[in-house]
Amino acid sequence: MHERSSVSELAEVLRADLDRYSPGGKLPSSRALVERYRVSPVTVSRALAKLAAEGLVVTRPGAGAFRAEPRTSAPAPGDTSWQEVSLSADGATDLVPRSVDASGLLATLTAPAAGVVEFNGGYLHASLQPERAMAAALARAGRRPGAWGRPPTDGIPELREWFARGIGGAITAADVLIASGGQSALTTTLRALAPPGAPVLVESPTYPGLLAIARAAGLRPVPVPVDRDGVRPELLEAAFRATGARVFVCQPLFQNPTGAVLSAGRRPEVLRIARAAGAFVVEDDFVRRLAHEDAGPLPRPLAADDHDGVVVHVCSLTKATSPSFRVCALAARGPALERLRAIQVVENFFVPRPLQEAATELVGTVAWARHLRTVASELKLRRDTATAALRLHLPQLALPHVPSGGYHLWLRLPDGTDETAVVAAALRAGVAVAPGRPYFSAEPPAGHLRLSFAAVASTAEITEGIRRLRTAFDGPAG
């Protein structure tokens, strides 16, 4: 049983039993609950925390858990309607509305209900995360002299050096800033490179979080189509010429959502086109450490082949570790680096030193290399299981590209299929998938689904999830 399912089930049992206790009455001890329900102490702790968050119980360290006192009547809500006018008042001067649509992000960040197969997840399942290695690294880091002190604003030198070696080329530790996760790094980068109202070129389709960042900053995302070999250079050149954009954001390796890899022939073309336009290429190298076992040698980051400071490189440890292990590197050269540094200091000061020290400890261990090998093997197995099940049960879904890295498949729906209806029918059938619409900055050419195979517990769950997805297509939505 999934840990999350166990927590939900125990919380439901305890919720039903609360009437047995008077307000303020003490619940059985954690040890008693472990023995009674035959669950782990962690499950008990999380179930009680869930009830505490609902206001049903109160936990007191060292004393136990108690039924909460009845809630007093809530005060009448205030009138916040004035905010609608205030938040829209800049529309007369801003070229681009700054309303934020986070639905595409929430589709991958929100955990589905217990029993629902999580094909919409954006991170490794807990069973694939290096939890023991991270815990050991954090414990060792906490004992380092000065580990809880203020770090250098650019990041601790050892970690910057490690990231620089991974990027290669002319990049050195002096060109690297440590940031708090890829989303934060991309936000800082777009703020540094593009003024509000400016166009920014993005791949189409692309990561919804990038579109949300751009729109929140008052930028205008302009789509440039991607095929199985990455962004199309002739369309990129035309987009620069038509818009006057000075920034292009791309994922050259295992692009999200298509899984495409920018081909060897197109790599120098992208750099040449951007340089001729006087523009920056923001390289989001988000899953380099999630290559599959059969991927073969990976191409170097674009930043490694950039001699003129065209590329701003972003690479994170989060996808290969845990959603809470938010450590990332920003690499750039020239005045762009100075602006990135200034904005990062203003916004965040620095990434907490214990987390940086833990990252340095983790990537220096034998366990880290072993973890990456395990994940490479497991992701290949899951990818192959998913593709085989799709071809067997849902041959009507087009899979134009089977990636050799990353954690998802990009499926095209048959012409005329209602994407929203399919997603809703799938959820009713017990499987959560990500709709394709949020991945497009303009009108999509067809309906799509993104199916993640990393957030589920096992290959058996993948097979079961696709069987459930088939029932969604067999119903009225299909």
C-alpha positions in Angstrom: 0.0 0.0 0.0 1.2 3.5 -0.8 2.3 5.5 2.2 -0.1 8.3 1.1 -3.0 5.8 1.0 -2.1 4.5 4.4 -2.1 8.0 5.9 -5.4 8.8 4.3 -7.0 5.6 5.5 -5.8 6.0 9.0 -6.8 9.6 9.1 -10.3 8.6 8.0 -10.5 5.9 10.8 -9.3 8.4 13.5 -11.7 11.1 12.2 -14.7 8.7 12.6 -13.5 7.8 16.1 -13.2 11.4 17.4 -16.8 11.4 18.7 -15.6 8.9 21.4 -13.6 11.6 23.0 -14.8 14.8 24.7 -13.4 18.1 23.5 -9.9 18.3 25.0 -9.8 14.6 25.6 -6.6 12.7 25.0 -6.3 10.3 22.0 -4.4 7.0 22.4 -0.6 7.3 22.2 1.2 7.0 18.9 2.6 3.7 20.1 -0.9 2.4 20.8 -2.1 3.5 17.4 0.9 1.8 15.7 0.0 -1.5 17.5 -3.7 -1.2 17.0 -3.7 -0.4 13.3 -0.4 -2.2 12.3 1.0 0.9 10.6 4.4 2.6 10.9 5.1 5.5 13.3 5.5 7.8 10.3 2.0 6.9 9.1 0.6 7.7 12.5 2.4 11.0 12.7 1.3 12.1 9.3 -2.3 11.0 9.9 -2.4 13.1 13.1 -0.8 16.0 11.3 -3.6 15.8 8.7 -6.3 15.9 11.3 -4.5 18.8 13.0 -4.4 20.7 9.8 -8.2 20.2 9.5 -8.6 21.6 13.0 -9.9 18.4 14.5 -7.1 17.5 16.8 -4.3 19.4 18.7 -0.9 17.9 19.1 1.3 18.9 22.0 5.0 17.7 21.9 5.7 15.4 24.7 2.0 15.2 25.8 0.2 13.6 22.8 -2.8 14.3 20.6 -6.1 15.7 21.9 -9.5 16.3 20.4 -9.8 20.0 19.5 -12.2 22.3 21.2 -15.3 23.2 19.1 -14.6 26.0 16.7 -16.2 29.4 17.5 -18.3 30.9 14.8 -16.1 32.5 12.2 -16.2 36.2 11.8 -18.0 37.6 8.7 -15.6 37.6 5.7 -14.3 41.0 4.7 -15.0 42.6 1.4 -12.0 41.9 -0.9 -13.8 42.9 -4.1 -11.7 46.1 -4.2 -8.6 44.0 -5.1 -10.0 43.2 -8.5 -9.8 46.8 -9.5 -6.4 47.4 -7.9 -4.8 44.3 -9.4 -6.1 45.3 -12.9 -5.3 49.0 -12.7 -1.9 48.6 -14.4 -3.6 47.3 -17.5 -3.7 50.8 -19.0 0.1 51.1 -19.0 1.3 47.4 -19.2 1.4 45.9 -22.7 0.8 42.4 -21.3 -1.7 41.6 -18.5 0.1 40.2 -15.4 -2.6 37.8 -14.2 -1.1 34.4 -13.3 -2.6 31.1 -14.5 -1.0 28.3 -12.4 -3.4 25.6 -13.5 -0.7 23.8 -15.6 1.7 23.7 -12.6 -1.0 22.7 -10.1 -1.9 19.7 -12.4 1.5 18.3 -11.6 2.0 19.5 -8.1 -1.4 18.5 -6.6 -1.4 14.9 -5.3 -4.6 13.0 -6.5 -6.9 11.3 -4.0 -5.9 8.0 -2.5 -6.3 5.1 -5.0 -5.9 7.3 -8.1 -3.0 6.4 -10.3 -0.7 9.4 -10.5 0.3 9.9 -14.2 0.3 13.6 -13.7 3.2 13.8 -11.3 6.4 15.8 -12.0 8.8 14.1 -9.6 10.2 10.7 -8.7 8.1 8.4 -6.6 9.3 8.1 -3.0 10.6 4.6 -3.7 13.0 6.1 -6.4 14.3 9.0 -4.3 17.6 8.6 -2.5 16.0 9.3 0.9 18.7 7.5 2.9 21.5 9.1 1.1 19.9 12.5 1.4 19.3 12.0 5.1 22.8 10.9 5.7 24.2 13.8 3.7 22.0 16.3 5.7 23.2 14.8 9.0 26.8 15.0 7.9 26.3 18.6 6.6 24.7 19.7 9.9 27.9 18.7 11.7 30.2 20.6 9.4 31.9 23.6 11.1 30.0 26.7 10.2 27.2 24.7 8.5 24.5 26.9 10.0 26.2 30.2 9.3 25.6 32.6 6.5 26.9 31.3 3.1 28.5 33.3 0.4 25.7 35.0 -1.6 26.9 33.2 -4.8 26.9 29.8 -3.1 29.5 27.7 -1.3 32.6 27.3 -3.5 32.7 23.4 -3.5 29.1 23.2 -4.9 29.7 25.9 -7.5 32.8 24.0 -8.6 30.9 20.7 -8.9 28.2 22.3 -11.1 30.8 24.0 -13.3 32.6 20.7 -13.9 29.2 19.2 -14.9 28.5 22.0 -17.4 32.0 21.9 -18.9 33.5 24.1 -21.7 34.8 27.4 -20.5 32.4 27.6 -17.5 34.2 27.9 -14.2 32.9 28.2 -10.6 33.2 32.0 -10.9 30.4 31.8 -13.5 28.0 29.9 -11.3 25.4 31.1 -8.8 23.5 28.6 -6.5 19.8 29.1 -6.7 16.8 27.7 -4.9 15.4 25.3 -7.6 14.9 25.6 -11.3 11.6 27.5 -11.1 13.2 30.2 -9.0 16.3 30.3 -11.3 14.1 30.8 -14.4 12.1 33.5 -12.7 15.4 35.4 -11.8 16.7 34.9 -15.3 13.6 36.3 -17.1 13.5 39.2 -14.8 17.2 39.9 -15.5 17.0 39.6 -19.3 13.6 40.9 -20.4 11.8 44.1 -19.4 8.0 44.0 -18.8 6.0 43.9 -22.0 8.8 42.4 -24.1 8.4 39.3 -26.2 10.2 36.1 -25.1 10.5 33.1 -27.5 9.6 29.8 -26.1 9.4 26.3 -27.5 6.0 25.0 -28.5 4.8 23.0 -26.7 6.7 23.9 -23.5 6.7 23.6 -19.7 3.6 25.4 -18.2 5.7 26.8 -15.4 7.8 28.8 -17.8 4.7 30.3 -19.4 3.4 31.2 -15.9 6.7 32.8 -15.0 6.7 34.9 -18.3 3.1 36.1 -17.9 3.6 36.9 -14.2 6.5 39.1 -15.2 4.4 40.9 -17.8 6.3 39.2 -20.8 4.7 38.0 -24.0 5.5 34.3 -24.8 5.9 33.7 -28.5 5.8 30.1 -29.6 8.4 28.4 -31.8 7.5 24.9 -32.9 9.5 21.8 -31.8 9.8 18.5 -33.6 11.6 15.3 -32.6 15.0 17.0 -33.3 14.2 20.0 -31.1 13.4 23.6 -32.0 13.2 24.3 -35.8 16.0 26.8 -36.6 14.3 28.4 -39.6 11.3 29.2 -37.4 13.4 30.4 -34.6 15.2 32.8 -36.9 11.9 34.0 -38.3 10.5 34.6 -34.8 13.5 36.7 -33.8 13.2 38.7 -36.9 9.4 39.2 -36.6 9.3 40.1 -32.8 12.6 41.7 -32.0 12.8 39.4 -29.0 16.1 39.2 -27.1 15.5 36.0 -25.2 14.8 32.4 -26.2 14.1 29.8 -23.5 14.6 26.1 -24.4 15.2 22.6 -23.1 17.7 21.1 -25.5 17.8 17.7 -23.7 14.7 15.6 -23.2 12.4 18.5 -23.7 9.3 18.9 -21.6 6.8 17.7 -22.8 7.9 16.1 -26.1 11.1 14.4 -24.8 13.0 15.7 -27.9 16.7 16.2 -28.0 18.2 19.1 -30.0 20.1 17.5 -32.8 23.8 17.9 -33.4 23.2 19.8 -36.6 20.8 22.3 -35.0 22.8 23.1 -31.9 25.3 25.4 -33.5 22.5 26.9 -35.6 20.5 27.9 -32.5 23.6 29.6 -31.0 24.4 31.4 -34.3 20.8 32.6 -34.8 20.7 34.0 -31.2 24.1 35.7 -31.5 23.1 37.3 -34.8 19.9 38.6 -33.1 21.8 40.0 -30.1 19.7 37.6 -28.0 20.2 35.3 -25.0 19.5 31.5 -25.0 18.2 30.4 -21.6 19.1 26.7 -21.4 16.9 24.8 -19.0 18.9 21.6 -18.5 16.4 20.1 -16.1 16.7 16.3 -16.4 20.2 15.6 -17.5 20.5 13.3 -14.5 17.4 11.4 -15.5 18.8 9.8 -18.7 17.6 6.3 -19.3 19.8 3.2 -19.3 19.8 3.0 -23.1 20.3 6.8 -23.7 23.9 6.5 -24.8 26.4 9.4 -24.6 24.6 12.7 -24.0 25.3 15.9 -25.9 27.1 18.6 -23.9 25.1 21.5 -22.6 24.8 24.3 -25.0 26.7 26.5 -22.5 29.7 24.3 -23.0 29.9 25.3 -26.7 29.2 29.0 -26.1 32.1 31.3 -26.4 30.3 34.7 -26.4 28.1 34.6 -23.3 25.0 33.9 -25.3 23.8 31.0 -23.1 22.4 31.3 -19.6 22.4 27.8 -18.2 20.0 26.5 -15.5 20.4 23.0 -14.0 18.9 21.6 -10.9 19.3 18.6 -8.6 15.6 18.5 -7.7 14.3 16.2 -10.4 16.9 13.5 -9.6 16.4 13.7 -5.9 13.2 15.0 -4.2 10.8 17.9 -4.7 12.0 19.4 -1.4 15.7 19.2 -2.4 15.7 22.5 -4.1 19.3 23.2 -5.2 20.0 24.6 -8.6 22.8 26.3 -10.5 22.7 29.4 -12.7 25.6 29.9 -15.0 26.3 33.0 -17.2 29.2 35.3 -18.2 29.7 39.0 -18.6 27.2 41.7 -17.5 24.4 39.2 -17.6 26.0 37.4 -14.7 26.2 40.6 -12.7 22.6 41.4 -13.2 21.5 37.8 -12.3 23.6 38.1 -9.1 22.1 41.4 -8.1 18.5 40.2 -8.7 19.1 37.0 -6.8 20.5 38.8 -3.8 17.6 41.2 -3.7 15.0 38.5 -4.0 16.4 35.6 -2.0 19.7 36.7 -0.2 21.0 33.2 -0.5 20.1 29.5 -0.5 20.2 28.1 3.0 23.7 26.9 3.8 22.7 23.5 5.3 20.9 22.6 2.1 24.0 23.6 0.0 26.3 21.6 2.4 24.0 18.6 2.1 24.0 18.8 -1.7 27.8 18.9 -1.7 27.9 15.9 0.6 25.4 14.0 -1.5 27.0 14.4 -4.9 30.4 13.4 -3.5 29.3 9.9 -2.4 29.3 6.5 -4.0 25.6 6.4 -3.2 24.9 9.2 -5.6 26.4 7.4 -8.6 24.6 4.2 -7.5 21.3 6.1 -7.3 21.7 7.6 -10.8 22.3 4.1 -12.2 19.3 2.7 -10.4 17.0 5.5 -11.6 18.3 5.1 -15.2 17.4 1.4 -15.2 14.1 1.9 -13.5 13.0 4.8 -15.8 13.8 2.7 -18.9 11.8 -0.2 -17.5 8.8 2.1 -16.7 9.0 3.8 -20.1 9.0 0.5 -21.9 6.1 -0.8 -19.8 4.1 2.3 -20.5 4.7 2.3 -24.2 3.9 -1.4 -24.5 0.6 -0.9 -22.6 -0.4 2.1 -24.6 0.2 0.3 -27.9 -1.8 -2.7 -26.7 -4.7 -0.9 -25.0 -4.8 2.6 -26.7 -3.3 2.3 -30.2 -5.4 5.3 -31.2 -3.2 7.6 -29.2 -0.2 8.8 -31.3 3.2 8.6 -29.6 5.4 10.3 -32.2 8.6 10.1 -30.0 9.7 7.6 -27.4 12.3 9.6 -25.3 15.5 8.1 -23.9 15.5 10.4 -20.9 13.1 12.2 -18.6 10.0 10.8 -17.0 7.0 11.3 -19.3 5.4 10.5 -22.7 3.6 13.1 -24.9 0.5 11.6 -26.5 -1.6 13.1 -29.3 -5.3 12.5 -29.1 -7.3 11.6 -32.2 -8.7 14.5 -34.2 -11.9 15.8 -32.8 -11.4 14.3 -29.3 -12.4 16.6 -26.4 -9.2 16.8 -24.3 -11.0 18.2 -21.3 -13.6 15.5 -21.4 -10.9 12.8 -21.6 -9.0 14.1 -18.6 -12.3 14.3 -16.6 -13.3 10.8 -17.6 -9.8 9.5 -16.8 -10.1 10.9 -13.3 -13.5 9.3 -12.8 -11.8 6.0 -13.9 -9.2 6.4 -11.2 -6.2 7.8 -13.2 -4.9 11.4 -13.2 -3.2 12.7 -16.4 -2.0 16.1 -17.4 -4.0 17.9 -20.1 -2.0 19.2 -23.1 -3.5 22.6 -23.4 -1.4 24.4 -20.7 1.8 23.4 -22.6 0.9 25.7 -25.5 1.3 29.5 -25.4 -1.2 29.9 -28.3 -3.9 27.7 -29.8 -2.7 24.0 -29.8 -2.7 22.1 -33.1 -4.5 19.1 -31.5 -5.5 17.6 -28.1 -2.7 16.0 -26.1 -2.0 14.3 -22.8 1.2 14.1 -20.9 1.7 10.8 -19.1 4.3 10.6 -16.4 5.7 7.2 -15.4 8.0 8.4 -12.6 5.5 9.3 -9.9 3.8 5.9 -9.7 4.8 3.1 -7.4 5.6 0.3 -9.8 5.3 -1.0 -13.4 2.2 -2.9 -12.2 0.6 0.4 -11.4 1.5 1.7 -14.8 -0.2 -1.2 -16.5 -3.3 -0.8 -14.3 -3.3 3.0 -14.9 -3.3 2.6 -18.7 -6.1 -0.1 -18.4 -8.1 2.5 -16.5 -7.3 5.2 -19.1 -8.7 2.8 -21.7 -12.0 2.7 -19.9 -12.1 6.5 -20.1 -11.9 6.3 -23.9 -14.4 3.5 -24.0 -17.0 5.8 -22.3 -18.8 8.8 -23.7 -15.5 10.9 -23.8 -14.0 8.5 -26.3 
